[in-house]
């Protein structure tokens, strides 16, 4: 049947957030009831073994605990696949001093994006000696023939002195990656007799490797766009490539790997895959350290049934059937409301105030605010009508998540109002009052989240979620205090970014009248809100200026991957609004700098848009592009 998949896997990300055994068993029960026949445990370094004895007991699983999970899954007719990366995403290994010498950035050098020890060196034989021992121990705990070795987002290939020497002698980054995969394959397939699985994103840069690696390596093709028709590259100019067609032509077996964050992603990915011959589906879940998985259970159940039964009926009909079973409620209005909660993307979420300083509150954001608030009011009365134990957990998590979204959008509206240079003193007072009211509700929400934690993650420390709320409250309290004491000076920058997956940094510095010193305003990687059509590719950031004085000059510096556009900027102070008057100088690649002198849709662009070329030649990404601007 069209869309029906042989292997139907669902993932738990235990690397970023451990779960206790009782939850994992409950998740196995749930998954097996809704069509899945395989559980993927994303582990990184979560299993303590004889060759890897370093983690504290509270930060890992023992071999005996893993055996219990595998045995329980087998009773539910579910196989278990471990994911243990051995290139990128190995920071949990490298954090321990006995292994830190295996890091690619072990010599104190900077990688593409940081100096952190997050990737092992593929030129050190000790890397493979360690992973052969560790893989041997871990693989013995999992009888299913598949073993996933990660290898996604391995950004720093070719940086250490050993790898640089290989490049100087004529090898390419692709050659280093190919040799790494072959050596790993010798361990996993050759010595352990397992079928090796890898993520496929690095082949966007190293297509040569795809042609040279063994064809029995299984590829895991991950894409998280809501619409997957012809997949877009993750970090390669958004290049479109019919990946599954290519894998069929080359003779690879492969999984499709959507995410649980929106049913639309998995639906469209599955429709795309019906043209070809995937081995199965792998539904990923990630980063639940400050949230819970229950809110996504309707989507997870729906996708499992979709993959088991195939595309044989209207999606809404299948979704309603799944939700009736989860909640024990047949009311059509209730089912539609639950469905809508799953299709709404989760931006902005509660975090620091900086993430919300994005120009005016848009019509899209207002519609979402009204929608989320309406859904909360519609679902709340059904709390007492949910008949199943699992349904009550899911319902609680959905309601708490909706409440968090309401508060985030409410605070976003307040921040936008305060940052509006034309807001009157009376308006600022009203915004501050609303903001402090929302912040009190954040304290109440924190208590709800911590209560959930104590019930669902017994014995596990709640430091991540407590820290999230503490940082949020601290950030907003400081922001509100600045606006209550004075009207601070602001720099507003209108950006243009056609490829929001790029990684272009910008540094903004201002020089005030009667001063010769540059004052830093911001350094970071500005990105649009991809869920808001009105902010893509044009979006606005607001920044506090370090002093409440008249600006004279602004220096914009940019470097990294993919370039950055700017359409306009202005400085708002108590003495007035100041705009660019003249381009004084430029350096590096700066296209149409004069475009920022007029507030319209034209853009100035700093840097090179070709991420693929910069990836192959990282020295290009280190070049600084700048322009110096005089303000009026």
ROTORFI-644514 format. One line per field, with one value per residue (C-alpha): residue in three letters; z, x, y. Coordinates in nm, 2 decimals. Each point is the difference from the previous one (the first is absolute). Last residue first. Layout:
N
residuo (Ala_...)
w (Z_...)
u (X_...)
v (Y_...)
REM end
This chain:
632
residuo (Unk_Unk_Unk_Unk_Unk_Unk_Unk_Unk_Unk_Unk_Unk_Unk_Unk_Unk_Unk_Unk_Unk_Unk_Unk_Unk_Unk_Unk_Unk_Unk_Unk_Unk_Unk_Unk_Unk_Unk_Unk_Unk_Unk_Unk_Unk_Unk_Unk_Unk_Unk_Unk_Unk_Unk_Unk_Unk_Unk_Unk_Unk_Unk_Unk_Unk_Unk_Unk_Unk_Unk_Unk_Unk_Unk_Unk_Unk_Unk_Unk_Unk_Unk_Unk_Unk_Unk_Unk_Unk_Unk_Unk_Unk_Unk_Unk_Unk_Unk_Unk_Unk_Unk_Unk_Unk_Unk_Unk_Unk_Unk_Unk_Unk_Unk_Unk_Unk_Unk_Unk_Unk_Unk_Unk_Unk_Unk_Unk_Unk_Unk_Unk_Unk_Unk_Unk_Unk_Unk_Unk_Unk_Unk_Unk_Unk_Unk_Unk_Unk_Unk_Unk_Unk_Unk_Unk_Unk_Unk_Unk_Unk_Unk_Unk_Unk_Unk_Unk_Unk_Unk_Unk_Unk_Unk_Unk_Unk_Unk_Unk_Unk_Unk_Unk_Unk_Unk_Unk_Unk_Unk_Unk_Unk_Unk_Unk_Unk_Unk_Unk_Unk_Unk_Unk_Unk_Unk_Unk_Unk_Unk_Unk_Unk_Unk_Unk_Unk_Unk_Unk_Unk_Unk_Unk_Unk_Unk_Unk_Unk_Unk_Unk_Unk_Unk_Unk_Unk_Unk_Unk_Unk_Unk_Unk_Unk_Unk_Unk_Unk_Unk_Unk_Unk_Unk_Unk_Unk_Unk_Unk_Unk_Unk_Unk_Unk_Unk_Unk_Unk_Unk_Unk_Unk_Unk_Unk_Unk_Unk_Unk_Unk_Unk_Unk_Unk_Unk_Unk_Unk_Unk_Unk_Unk_Unk_Unk_Unk_Unk_Unk_Unk_Unk_Unk_Unk_Unk_Unk_Unk_Unk_Unk_Unk_Unk_Unk_Unk_Unk_Unk_Unk_Unk_Unk_Unk_Unk_Unk_Unk_Unk_Unk_Unk_Unk_Unk_Unk_Unk_Unk_Unk_Unk_Unk_Unk_Unk_Unk_Unk_Unk_Unk_Unk_Unk_Unk_Unk_Unk_Unk_Unk_Unk_Unk_Unk_Unk_Unk_Unk_Unk_Unk_Unk_Unk_Unk_Unk_Unk_Unk_Unk_Unk_Unk_Unk_Unk_Unk_Unk_Unk_Unk_Unk_Unk_Unk_Unk_Unk_Unk_Unk_Unk_Unk_Unk_Unk_Unk_Unk_Unk_Unk_Unk_Unk_Unk_Unk_Unk_Unk_Unk_Unk_Unk_Unk_Unk_Unk_Unk_Unk_Unk_Unk_Unk_Unk_Unk_Unk_Unk_Unk_Unk_Unk_Unk_Unk_Unk_Unk_Unk_Unk_Unk_Unk_Unk_Unk_Unk_Unk_Unk_Unk_Unk_Unk_Unk_Unk_Unk_Unk_Unk_Unk_Unk_Unk_Unk_Unk_Unk_Unk_Unk_Unk_Unk_Unk_Unk_Unk_Unk_Unk_Unk_Unk_Unk_Unk_Unk_Unk_Unk_Unk_Unk_Unk_Unk_Unk_Unk_Unk_Unk_Unk_Unk_Unk_Unk_Unk_Unk_Unk_Unk_Unk_Unk_Unk_Unk_Unk_Unk_Unk_Unk_Unk_Unk_Unk_Unk_Unk_Unk_Unk_Unk_Unk_Unk_Unk_Unk_Unk_Unk_Unk_Unk_Unk_Unk_Unk_Unk_Unk_Unk_Unk_Unk_Unk_Unk_Unk_Unk_Unk_Unk_Unk_Unk_Unk_Unk_Unk_Unk_Unk_Unk_Unk_Unk_Unk_Unk_Unk_Unk_Unk_Unk_Unk_Unk_Unk_Unk_Unk_Unk_Unk_Unk_Unk_Unk_Unk_Unk_Unk_Unk_Unk_Unk_Unk_Unk_Unk_Unk_Unk_Unk_Unk_Unk_Unk_Unk_Unk_Unk_Unk_Unk_Unk_Unk_Unk_Unk_Unk_Unk_Unk_Unk_Unk_Unk_Unk_Unk_Unk_Unk_Unk_Unk_Unk_Unk_Unk_Unk_Unk_Unk_Unk_Unk_Unk_Unk_Unk_Unk_Unk_Unk_Unk_Unk_Unk_Unk_Unk_Unk_Unk_Unk_Unk_Unk_Unk_Unk_Unk_Unk_Unk_Unk_Unk_Unk_Unk_Unk_Unk_Unk_Unk_Unk_Unk_Unk_Unk_Unk_Unk_Unk_Unk_Unk_Unk_Unk_Unk_Unk_Unk_Unk_Unk_Unk_Unk_Unk_Unk_Unk_Unk_Unk_Unk_Unk_Unk_Unk_Unk_Unk_Unk_Unk_Unk_Unk_Unk_Unk_Unk_Unk_Unk_Unk_Unk_Unk_Unk_Unk_Unk_Unk_Unk_Unk_Unk_Unk_Unk_Unk_Unk_Unk_Unk_Unk_Unk_Unk_Unk_Unk_Unk_Unk_Unk_Unk_Unk_Unk_Unk_Unk_Unk_Unk_Unk_Unk_Unk_Unk_Unk_Unk_Unk_Unk_Unk_Unk_Unk_Unk_Unk_Unk_Unk_Unk_Unk_Unk_Unk_Unk_Unk_Unk_Unk_Unk_Unk_Unk_Unk_Unk_Unk_Unk_Unk_Unk_Unk)
w (1.04_0.02_-0.17_-0.10_-0.01_-0.19_0.06_-0.14_0.20_-0.16_0.23_-0.22_-0.29_0.21_0.03_-0.36_-0.05_0.23_-0.16_-0.34_0.12_0.19_-0.32_0.12_0.02_0.25_0.08_-0.20_-0.02_-0.05_-0.20_0.15_0.12_0.27_-0.19_0.09_0.05_-0.37_-0.04_0.11_-0.33_0.05_0.27_-0.04_0.19_0.13_-0.02_0.09_0.09_-0.12_0.07_0.17_0.20_0.23_0.33_0.20_0.27_0.31_0.23_-0.22_-0.29_-0.24_-0.34_-0.24_-0.36_-0.25_0.14_-0.16_0.14_-0.15_-0.02_0.24_0.23_0.02_0.05_0.13_0.03_0.13_0.10_0.02_0.19_0.25_0.24_0.36_0.23_0.03_-0.06_-0.27_0.06_-0.30_-0.23_-0.27_-0.31_-0.27_-0.38_-0.15_0.15_0.28_-0.15_-0.06_0.37_0.07_-0.11_0.27_-0.15_0.11_0.14_0.07_0.27_0.12_0.12_0.12_0.03_0.08_-0.23_0.16_-0.14_0.19_-0.02_-0.18_0.03_-0.18_-0.05_-0.05_-0.16_-0.05_-0.24_-0.03_-0.30_0.06_-0.28_0.05_-0.04_-0.37_-0.15_0.29_0.00_0.32_0.13_0.29_0.29_0.23_0.32_0.26_0.34_0.11_0.37_0.34_-0.10_-0.33_0.14_0.29_-0.26_-0.17_0.32_0.12_-0.34_0.01_0.36_-0.05_-0.31_0.16_0.31_-0.23_-0.20_0.31_0.16_-0.31_-0.03_0.37_0.04_0.11_-0.08_0.30_-0.13_-0.35_-0.07_0.34_0.12_-0.34_-0.04_0.33_-0.12_-0.32_0.20_0.24_-0.29_-0.14_0.31_-0.01_-0.37_0.10_0.21_-0.31_-0.20_0.26_-0.01_-0.38_0.01_0.25_-0.21_-0.31_0.17_0.13_-0.35_-0.15_0.25_-0.08_-0.38_-0.23_-0.32_0.03_0.03_0.22_0.28_-0.22_-0.16_0.35_0.11_-0.30_0.05_0.36_-0.10_-0.27_0.26_0.26_-0.25_-0.11_0.36_0.06_-0.32_0.13_0.34_-0.18_-0.22_0.29_0.21_-0.29_-0.06_0.36_0.01_-0.32_0.15_0.29_-0.23_0.03_-0.09_0.09_0.31_-0.21_-0.28_0.15_-0.07_-0.37_-0.13_0.22_-0.10_-0.36_0.00_0.16_-0.26_-0.28_0.13_0.05_-0.34_-0.17_0.18_-0.11_-0.36_0.02_0.12_0.33_-0.11_0.00_0.11_0.36_0.11_0.00_0.20_0.28_0.10_-0.04_0.00_-0.33_-0.33_-0.20_0.06_-0.34_-0.01_-0.17_0.32_0.18_-0.30_0.04_0.36_-0.09_-0.27_0.24_0.26_-0.25_-0.12_0.34_0.02_0.31_0.13_0.00_-0.18_-0.19_-0.12_-0.09_-0.24_-0.16_-0.05_-0.16_-0.24_-0.11_-0.03_-0.22_-0.25_-0.06_-0.15_0.03_0.16_0.29_0.20_-0.11_0.06_0.33_0.12_-0.13_0.19_0.32_-0.01_-0.09_0.29_0.24_-0.07_0.32_0.19_-0.09_0.28_0.02_0.12_-0.07_-0.29_-0.27_-0.29_-0.14_-0.32_-0.19_-0.19_-0.30_-0.19_-0.27_-0.25_-0.35_-0.22_-0.11_0.33_0.17_-0.11_0.16_0.32_0.01_-0.05_0.29_0.23_-0.03_0.01_0.33_0.17_0.27_-0.01_-0.24_-0.34_-0.07_-0.33_0.03_-0.26_-0.19_-0.26_-0.36_-0.17_-0.20_0.30_0.20_-0.28_-0.02_0.38_-0.01_-0.27_0.05_0.08_0.11_0.30_-0.04_0.16_0.37_0.03_-0.36_-0.13_-0.07_-0.31_0.14_0.38_0.13_0.37_-0.02_0.24_-0.23_0.10_-0.24_0.20_-0.23_0.04_-0.08_-0.21_-0.30_0.13_-0.03_-0.32_-0.18_0.31_0.09_-0.32_0.10_0.29_0.06_-0.02_0.09_0.35_0.05_-0.02_0.35_0.04_0.05_0.01_-0.03_0.27_-0.02_0.28_-0.16_-0.37_0.02_0.30_0.01_-0.37_-0.06_0.24_-0.20_-0.32_0.14_0.12_-0.34_-0.17_0.24_-0.06_-0.37_0.00_0.19_-0.28_-0.02_-0.19_0.24_0.15_0.09_0.18_0.19_0.10_0.15_0.21_0.11_0.10_-0.22_-0.29_0.10_0.24_-0.08_0.07_-0.02_-0.04_0.05_0.20_0.05_-0.01_0.06_-0.17_0.04_0.30_0.30_0.19_0.31_-0.18_-0.22_0.30_0.11_-0.36_-0.07_0.29_-0.08_-0.37_0.09_0.21_-0.26_-0.27_0.17_0.10_-0.37_-0.01_-0.34_0.05_0.29_0.23_-0.01_0.27_0.19_-0.01_-0.18_-0.19_-0.34_-0.27_0.23_0.23_0.11_0.35_-0.11_0.08_-0.27_-0.17_0.34_0.09_0.27_0.19_0.07_0.34_0.09_-0.03_-0.19_-0.32_0.03_0.06_-0.27_-0.27_-0.21_-0.31_-0.07_0.17_0.07_0.21_-0.11_0.14_-0.19_0.20_-0.14_0.10_0.03_0.33_0.19_-0.20_0.13_0.36_-0.07_-0.17_0.29_0.26_-0.19_0.00_0.38_0.04_-0.22_0.23_-0.10_0.04_0.17_0.35_0.02_-0.07_-0.34_-0.03_-0.04_-0.38_-0.09_0.27_-0.09_0.09_-0.25_-0.06_-0.23_-0.32_0.08_-0.25_0.07_-0.30_0.07_-0.28_-0.08_0.00_-0.08_0.28_0.28_-0.04_0.06_0.31_0.17_-0.09_0.14_0.32_0.02_-0.06_0.27_0.25_-0.09_0.08_-0.27_-0.07_-0.19_-0.27_-0.05_0.06_-0.32_-0.04_-0.36_-0.19_-0.26_-0.25_-0.20_-0.29_-0.10_-0.15_-0.20_-0.29_0.09)
u (2.25_0.22_0.33_0.05_0.31_-0.04_0.15_0.08_0.23_0.16_-0.02_-0.26_0.24_0.25_-0.26_0.06_-0.23_-0.26_0.05_-0.07_-0.32_-0.11_-0.01_-0.17_0.33_0.04_-0.20_-0.31_-0.18_-0.37_-0.28_-0.35_-0.02_0.14_0.27_0.36_0.03_0.01_0.32_0.20_-0.09_0.22_0.26_0.27_0.31_0.04_-0.24_0.04_-0.19_-0.35_-0.21_-0.32_-0.12_-0.29_-0.03_-0.33_-0.03_0.15_-0.14_0.17_-0.10_0.28_-0.11_0.09_-0.09_0.00_0.28_0.10_0.22_0.25_-0.02_0.26_0.21_0.10_-0.16_0.10_-0.23_0.16_-0.24_0.09_-0.12_-0.25_-0.17_0.02_-0.19_0.29_0.05_-0.26_-0.28_-0.07_-0.30_-0.01_-0.22_-0.09_-0.02_0.04_-0.23_-0.16_-0.35_-0.02_0.04_0.10_0.36_0.06_0.30_0.36_0.27_0.34_0.18_0.19_-0.19_0.04_0.38_0.13_0.26_0.21_0.08_-0.27_-0.15_-0.30_-0.05_0.17_-0.21_0.10_-0.21_0.16_-0.17_0.04_-0.11_-0.12_-0.23_-0.33_-0.20_0.09_-0.16_0.11_-0.10_0.04_-0.16_0.21_-0.13_0.25_-0.16_0.06_-0.17_-0.31_0.07_-0.05_-0.31_0.14_0.33_-0.19_-0.22_0.31_0.17_-0.32_-0.03_0.34_-0.02_-0.33_0.12_0.33_-0.19_-0.25_0.27_0.21_-0.29_-0.05_0.36_0.06_-0.29_0.22_-0.13_-0.13_-0.36_-0.03_-0.37_-0.15_0.27_0.04_-0.37_0.01_0.30_-0.19_-0.30_0.21_0.17_-0.34_-0.09_0.32_-0.07_-0.34_0.18_0.20_-0.32_-0.12_0.34_-0.03_-0.35_0.10_0.31_-0.21_-0.24_0.28_0.16_-0.33_-0.02_0.35_-0.09_0.12_0.16_0.33_-0.17_0.22_-0.25_-0.28_0.21_0.10_-0.36_-0.12_0.28_-0.10_-0.35_0.14_0.21_-0.28_-0.24_0.26_0.06_-0.37_-0.02_0.28_-0.17_-0.33_0.18_0.19_-0.32_-0.19_0.29_0.01_-0.38_-0.01_0.25_-0.23_-0.30_-0.35_0.05_-0.32_0.13_0.26_-0.26_-0.07_0.36_0.00_-0.21_0.17_0.34_-0.09_-0.13_0.32_0.21_-0.21_0.00_0.38_0.04_-0.20_0.20_0.32_-0.11_-0.11_0.35_0.11_0.26_0.37_0.17_0.11_-0.15_0.32_0.17_-0.26_0.13_-0.19_-0.37_-0.12_0.00_-0.08_-0.16_-0.15_-0.38_-0.09_-0.02_-0.22_-0.23_-0.06_-0.09_-0.25_-0.15_-0.04_-0.17_-0.24_-0.08_-0.09_0.11_0.21_0.19_0.32_0.26_-0.25_-0.21_0.32_0.10_-0.34_0.00_0.35_-0.11_-0.31_0.21_0.25_-0.27_0.03_0.23_0.34_0.17_-0.12_0.32_0.17_-0.32_-0.06_0.35_-0.05_-0.32_0.14_0.30_-0.22_-0.25_0.30_0.16_-0.12_0.12_0.37_0.08_0.18_0.32_0.24_-0.22_0.26_-0.09_-0.26_0.06_-0.25_0.20_-0.18_0.08_0.20_-0.09_-0.09_-0.09_-0.30_-0.17_0.28_-0.14_-0.33_0.18_0.20_-0.33_-0.17_0.31_0.05_-0.37_-0.04_0.21_0.27_0.03_0.29_0.05_0.25_-0.03_0.20_0.24_0.14_0.26_0.01_0.15_-0.32_-0.22_0.21_-0.02_-0.37_-0.02_0.21_-0.19_0.22_-0.09_0.28_-0.09_0.33_0.19_-0.08_-0.32_-0.05_-0.35_-0.21_-0.22_-0.35_0.06_-0.24_0.00_0.38_0.17_0.22_0.19_0.12_0.14_0.24_0.07_0.36_-0.02_0.11_0.36_0.13_0.14_-0.29_-0.14_0.35_0.02_-0.33_0.19_-0.19_-0.36_0.14_0.04_-0.38_-0.04_-0.03_0.17_-0.11_0.24_-0.14_0.17_0.25_0.21_0.34_-0.07_-0.33_0.06_0.38_0.08_-0.29_0.16_0.33_-0.20_-0.19_0.32_0.16_-0.29_0.00_0.38_-0.04_-0.30_0.21_0.25_0.33_0.29_0.30_-0.11_-0.34_0.16_0.22_-0.30_-0.16_0.31_0.02_-0.37_-0.26_-0.08_-0.35_-0.15_-0.38_-0.10_-0.37_-0.11_0.23_-0.25_0.13_-0.33_0.02_-0.25_0.00_-0.24_0.16_0.09_0.21_0.30_0.01_0.09_0.30_0.14_-0.08_0.21_0.30_-0.01_-0.08_0.32_0.23_-0.17_0.08_0.35_0.08_-0.01_-0.08_-0.38_0.03_-0.30_-0.27_-0.16_0.30_-0.11_0.21_-0.31_-0.17_0.23_0.26_0.23_0.34_0.10_0.20_-0.28_-0.23_-0.04_-0.05_0.17_0.21_-0.32_-0.04_0.17_-0.12_-0.37_-0.20_0.11_-0.25_-0.30_0.14_-0.04_-0.26_0.22_0.22_-0.09_-0.37_-0.18_-0.36_-0.14_-0.27_-0.27_-0.24_-0.37_-0.22_-0.14_0.19_0.31_-0.04_0.01_0.32_0.17_-0.09_0.11_0.33_0.06_-0.04_0.25_0.25_-0.02_-0.16_0.17_0.00_-0.11_0.27_0.27_0.16_0.36_-0.01_0.04_0.20_-0.18_-0.34_-0.22_-0.28_-0.11_0.29_-0.20_-0.33_-0.27_-0.21_-0.20_-0.30_-0.13_-0.34_-0.22_-0.36_-0.19_-0.01_0.37_0.08_-0.22_0.14_0.36_-0.06_-0.13_0.32_0.21_-0.19_0.05_0.37_0.07_0.06_0.33_-0.01_0.25_0.14_-0.32_-0.16_-0.28_-0.07_-0.28_0.05_-0.23_0.18_-0.20_-0.17_-0.35_-0.02_-0.19_-0.13)
v (6.23_-0.31_-0.07_-0.36_-0.23_-0.32_-0.34_-0.34_-0.23_-0.30_-0.31_-0.17_0.00_-0.18_-0.28_-0.11_-0.30_0.15_0.34_-0.14_-0.17_0.31_0.21_0.32_0.19_0.29_0.31_0.08_0.34_-0.04_0.16_-0.02_0.36_0.22_0.19_0.04_-0.38_-0.06_0.21_-0.31_-0.17_-0.31_-0.01_-0.27_0.10_0.36_0.29_0.37_0.32_-0.10_0.31_0.12_-0.31_0.09_0.17_0.03_0.26_0.14_-0.27_-0.25_-0.22_-0.12_-0.12_-0.28_-0.10_-0.28_-0.23_-0.32_-0.27_-0.24_-0.38_-0.14_0.22_0.36_0.34_0.34_0.31_0.32_0.28_0.36_0.32_-0.13_0.25_-0.12_-0.23_-0.25_-0.37_-0.01_-0.25_-0.22_-0.06_-0.27_0.02_-0.26_-0.04_-0.35_-0.11_0.22_0.03_-0.37_-0.07_-0.36_0.07_0.26_0.17_-0.05_0.23_-0.16_0.18_0.31_0.30_0.36_0.03_0.35_0.15_0.27_0.34_0.19_0.35_-0.14_-0.37_-0.29_-0.31_-0.36_-0.29_-0.34_-0.24_-0.38_-0.20_-0.35_-0.11_-0.19_0.32_0.02_0.31_0.22_0.37_0.20_0.32_0.13_0.20_0.16_0.12_0.27_-0.06_0.18_0.01_-0.17_-0.21_-0.10_-0.13_-0.17_-0.18_-0.14_-0.11_-0.18_-0.16_-0.16_-0.10_-0.17_-0.19_-0.10_-0.14_-0.17_-0.18_-0.08_-0.18_-0.21_-0.09_-0.07_-0.25_-0.29_-0.35_-0.21_0.01_0.13_-0.01_0.10_0.23_0.15_0.07_0.19_0.20_0.10_0.11_0.20_0.17_0.08_0.19_0.20_0.07_0.13_0.27_0.09_0.05_0.25_0.17_0.03_0.14_0.27_0.09_0.02_0.24_0.22_0.00_0.11_0.29_0.11_0.00_-0.28_0.14_-0.18_-0.33_-0.21_0.01_-0.12_-0.28_-0.12_0.00_-0.20_-0.25_-0.03_-0.10_-0.24_-0.17_0.00_-0.16_-0.25_-0.10_-0.04_-0.22_-0.21_-0.04_-0.10_-0.25_-0.15_-0.04_-0.16_-0.25_-0.10_-0.03_-0.20_-0.25_-0.07_-0.03_0.16_0.36_0.18_0.18_0.19_0.07_0.35_0.11_-0.10_0.30_0.26_-0.12_-0.02_0.36_0.13_-0.19_0.14_0.36_0.00_-0.17_0.27_0.27_-0.16_0.00_0.36_0.09_0.14_0.26_-0.07_-0.32_0.04_-0.33_-0.21_0.27_-0.03_-0.34_-0.32_-0.09_-0.15_0.19_-0.21_-0.35_-0.08_-0.04_-0.33_-0.19_0.25_0.00_-0.37_0.03_0.27_-0.22_-0.29_0.22_0.13_-0.35_-0.13_-0.36_0.00_-0.31_0.21_-0.21_-0.22_0.29_0.18_-0.28_-0.02_0.38_-0.01_-0.27_0.19_0.33_-0.17_-0.12_-0.37_-0.26_0.16_-0.30_-0.21_-0.03_0.32_0.20_-0.18_0.10_0.35_0.05_-0.14_0.24_0.29_-0.07_-0.06_0.34_0.17_-0.31_0.05_0.24_0.34_0.15_-0.29_-0.12_0.06_-0.23_-0.24_-0.19_-0.21_-0.27_-0.14_-0.32_-0.17_0.27_-0.09_0.29_0.21_-0.06_0.19_0.34_-0.09_-0.11_0.33_0.20_-0.18_0.00_0.38_0.07_-0.19_0.27_-0.01_-0.38_0.01_-0.17_-0.27_-0.20_-0.32_-0.13_-0.30_0.10_-0.13_0.30_0.07_-0.05_0.24_0.26_-0.02_0.03_0.32_0.19_0.31_0.35_0.24_0.20_0.18_-0.29_-0.03_-0.21_-0.08_0.01_-0.31_-0.03_-0.01_0.04_0.26_0.06_0.01_-0.25_-0.21_-0.31_-0.27_-0.29_-0.19_-0.37_-0.11_-0.31_0.20_0.03_0.36_0.14_0.17_0.16_0.13_0.20_0.18_0.15_0.33_-0.12_-0.34_0.15_-0.02_-0.38_-0.13_-0.33_-0.37_-0.30_-0.35_-0.20_-0.29_0.14_-0.04_0.08_0.19_0.23_0.00_-0.01_0.24_0.25_-0.02_0.05_0.29_0.17_-0.05_0.16_0.30_0.06_-0.03_0.24_0.25_-0.03_-0.18_0.16_0.00_0.33_-0.15_-0.29_0.25_0.19_-0.31_-0.06_0.36_0.02_0.17_-0.23_-0.12_0.26_0.00_-0.35_0.08_-0.36_-0.30_-0.21_-0.35_-0.19_-0.38_-0.24_-0.38_0.00_-0.18_0.32_-0.04_-0.16_0.32_0.21_-0.20_-0.04_0.36_0.11_-0.21_0.10_0.36_0.03_-0.16_0.20_0.33_-0.13_-0.02_0.38_0.15_0.00_0.25_0.00_0.27_0.22_0.14_0.36_0.27_0.12_0.03_-0.12_-0.12_0.20_-0.13_-0.10_-0.30_-0.25_0.14_-0.34_-0.16_-0.33_0.17_0.06_-0.38_-0.04_0.35_-0.07_0.26_-0.17_-0.29_0.23_0.23_-0.27_0.18_-0.02_-0.31_-0.33_0.04_-0.27_-0.06_-0.32_-0.20_-0.19_-0.26_0.00_-0.30_0.12_-0.27_0.10_0.36_-0.13_-0.20_0.30_0.23_-0.26_-0.05_0.37_0.01_-0.29_0.17_0.31_0.32_0.34_0.34_-0.10_-0.27_0.26_-0.05_-0.12_-0.38_-0.01_-0.32_-0.20_0.15_0.29_0.07_0.36_0.10_0.09_-0.16_0.05_-0.30_-0.11_-0.22_-0.23_-0.16_0.31_-0.02_0.18_-0.25_-0.08_0.37_0.03_-0.31_0.10_0.35_-0.15_-0.21_0.31_0.19_-0.28_-0.02_0.36_0.25_0.17_0.33_0.12_-0.35_-0.19_0.13_-0.26_-0.11_-0.16_-0.28_-0.15_-0.26_-0.15_0.33_0.05_0.32_-0.16_-0.35)
REM end
